């Protein structure tokens, strides 16, 4: 392995076969362009983009020195690609296989956070189709229903009654056999980017009146979603939010970079929803937005993430 990243070849791995493939197909080329603009040698790998070629053979067929993972969801964010790269001896951006798998499983994550005292909304978890009466016995509407192991708010729905609950459960089961039913937090949503354990300014998220939730459409398709940066919190409240986000992120063993999603209720209490270990890097994405707010360009951001992984591997 060369001592200099500029003398090395970076493989930007994107695409994949998860429900977030379309998002990754937007992220990957932008990361490639950003790294090349900064003078790096880059090879682009659309995972599963070559029909009939499995990811092991695909990665083994290309010469590269480290990987920039621009996959979202599925095996790109649950630790499997990270484990494969570990076995190949290739450094990569983001967290370890264990941390990625932990963060990807919302049920396991919430169970762990409850145990160590990180504030996260009350929940129930089920394998397969649950009896709605069981849910109604211990939780009150409105409820949030999610597949346990998906991202980008894919398969997430709000249920205000039994009929909407049944529909939401059916939709979530299209994406995962494990279902998370979560207490609805009535209040604003924030997201916090973290790079090399440095917490960036929080972004307030406000979907338009046509989106009841900050869902997939609001994230990637809508042009009227509002991103509040500065987020509108007082200095002390934002510091509290950032501290909670970092605690949640580090508690799962996450390193390199990531993004933490948080809600705030009407009493002013912050509640952690999830940690994303391979956040979007599209034109609508939030980590580039937070970085830009502190003067770090998109090209500078991808270089920073790549260098973090490279120097981390050299230290190891």
Beta strands, then each sheet from edge to edge (+ up, - down):
strand 1: 9-15
strand 2: 41-47
strand 3: 66-69
strand 4: 91-92
strand 5: 123-127
strand 6: 143-147
strand 7: 157-159
strand 8: 178-183
strand 9: 189-195
strand 10: 198-199
strand 11: 203-206
strand 12: 226-228
strand 13: 257-264
strand 14: 270-276
sheet 1: 2+ 1+ 3+ 4+
sheet 2: 5+ 8- 6+ 7-
sheet 3: 10+ 9- 11+ 12-
sheet 4: 10+ 9- 13+ 14-
end
